[in-house]
Amino acid sequence: MSTEKTELDGSSSTNPLLLCLQQTLTSCSKSIDGGGDLSQSQTSVSELVNFLDSVSESAISDPENEVAITNALEVLSETYKFLCSTSLDQEIIDALSFELPKSVSKFAGVSPQCLEIADNIIDRFVETCSPRDMLSILCEALDSTNKTVKASAYVSPLITGLSKVFLSLQRRHFEQIKVAVPAIVKVVKAITSESDYEDSDLESLFDRVINIADSIHAVSSKLEAGTKEKLQALHGLYVLQILASVSISTGYKSSSHLAFALRLASFLPYCGLSYLGLLTGSDVDKMSGIVIGEDEDDSMGFLSDVYLGASLSVIWAQIYEEVAQAAKQDLIAVKGELQNNQTKRWQAIGMLKNIFSSIHLPWDFKRQAVDFLLSITNGNVSEKLNIEHNDCSLYMTSLFSALQGITMIIMYTSDTVLRKNAFEALKRVLADIPDSQRFDIMKALITNSDSSSMIAILLDLVRGEMQMESTRRMQTSEVLRTDDKACKNTSFWSTGILELVESVLRPPKGGPPVLPENGDVVLSALNLYRFVLMKESAEKTNYTGVMSKNNLQKAYNEWLLPLRTLVTGIAAENKSDYDQLAIDTVCALNPVEMVLYRCIELVEEKLKHST
């Protein structure tokens, strides 16, 4: 063909940028169409790319420069006209398709008009080039975002292009879409983690990202069994991942984000997903198994938020009834099932940890998740435990993580109602764990916490558990009228209690605890030790070993006396000072000092009568 036909003849513009563009495009066409040296054609394409990049960067770097913005629009428009020329050889379009999508997408952040033209140029390539090639090209372009361009705008034409490429694929649909999904998710996660985007930017991005889900749905609906099942599973994982990103971006109070949640929820029935399956994790595990297969492929590691998305899909339904309707689910029935099935309840609590522990998720979702947890643990769970006797060992790790997440909410929320509800949720989850494993998980929470106040709260809960266990033991003893083995089958009344007390009064790093900073946890540890000592003494038992002479001597010499020396020393230092800090220090130590001296008196009395 004659390359003259592809030149921008007839343009009377005196804009030097347009004249330069005409010359560059003409040179590009000739070098590609002439069948000459490959390096020469690559050089000419590189020159075109560099020219376009310089124009877009000039406009983006100075958004107040109207001349630069006008130039960008004109250059992009002329580029589109060139690509739409009916006389342009396919060879030229194919060659340019490898580089131009990246360059024209950079213009998308200049203005809405430039975004529209960038969309049109990407569409032109998708319509005229190999779908398989375009999928690879657009994915590579997605991975090329940089700080010089506005990422949300840059990726928008590329994502829309991929949604249309999916519809054009003729074979190996699952394999090719599986390659593209990680690239899309990666860039969406990166953008939503940034805080300097306007709501309108994210809304436009999410609209296009959800169009990807529409395209995957359209493709899978035309496939045969087997491949269809795989693509449906990938579709479901993608939907959950995007729901997590939508939720993290601005929460659920935006009407547009509710619209996104509704659209995403509508895909759940098609993917065969139920709220019960999502909240117990079984549906996610099933989809992951189908997508990954037996080759232990780790390429799906990018889907790090699918479990978070699965949990959030249910929480969205709790907030908005229409979301549950879109998903064709009965949330009340799901809650009833969880209330009556302890194993599934444990699984659900383990899934909710993803919400409790997320550092990016808005507090509103955590508040709703706590309310949901309270609703499924409503009633006297501990009485049901004695009947069910389910094995909790498989779920200990996830329950521990959920409890850790709840403690983080208690420590860091500024909402007093949420803190109160989270504390109630903490107690209910602990009550839902069998007696034989409850102490172990509470001990793990204590030893893995860096918060003095939280450890103090947990130690007080341990003391409460011991009181209830002691009461049950006495009731059992009265019924049986024997020194039965059941009375000795205790979890909290064990030597582990002294280990907890020691971890506070004689920290592993050595020396007495730091006061007054850790006054609250020291007070709780002393109260726990005093309670155990008095209870074992009154009942003439020694389940914890606290009454043995060696343990009494150890507590006296290694815990209590060093602590007394520390407390009296601090008190003496601040006694003559009358500034507010000294007064606060003395006041903070008063409760510790009172309980400490009572413990010392009790131990001295026991040592006198020990043999």
Protein Blocks (a to p, Z undefined) as FASTA:
>chain_A
ZZklmpcghiacfbfklmmmmmmmmmmmmmmmnopafklmmmmmmmmmmmmmmmmmmmmm
mmmlmklmmmmmmmmmmmmmmmmpmklcfklmmmmmmmmmmmmmmmmmmpmklmmmmmmm
mmmmmmmmcfklmmmmmmmmmmmgcfkbcfklmmmmmmmmmmmmmmmpcbhklmmmmmmm
mmmmmmmmmmmmpckbcfklmmmmmmmmmmmmmmmmmmmmmpcehjlmmmmmmmmmmmmm
mmmmmmmmnojmbfklmmmmmmmmmmmmmnopafklmmnommmmmmmmmmnomnopaklm
mmmmlmmmmmmmmmmmmmpmklmmmnopafklmmmmmmmmmklmmmmmmmmmmmmmpmkb
cfklmmmmmmmmmmmmgcjfklmmmmnopafklmmmmmmmmmmmmmmmmmmpcbfklmmm
mmmmmmmmmmmpcfklmmmmmmmmmmmpcbfklmmmmmmmmmmmmmmmmmmmmmmmmmno
pacfklmmcfklcfklmmmmmmmmmcfkgpjdddfklmmmmmmmmmmmmmmmmmmmmnop
afnommpmklmmmmmmmmmmmmmmmmmmmmmmmmmpcbfklmmmmmmmmmmmmmmmmmmm
mmmmmmmmpZZ
